[in-house]
Amino acid sequence: MKKRKLNEDNEEGGGDEWLLTYGDLMTQLVCFFVLIVAFSSLNIE
């Protein structure tokens, strides 16, 4: 019986897990800056 490899997903073109993490980080940064702008007060005189 042939043994299966532990990292079989990397053989099939995987390995872009960092892209999901990067996308999550960018989404959180955009949300943070949107909240900063939304809660800031503008003094227009």
Secondary structure, DSSP 4 states (H G I P E B T S, - for coil): -PPPPTTHHHHTT---HHHHHHHHHHHHHHHHHHHHHHH------
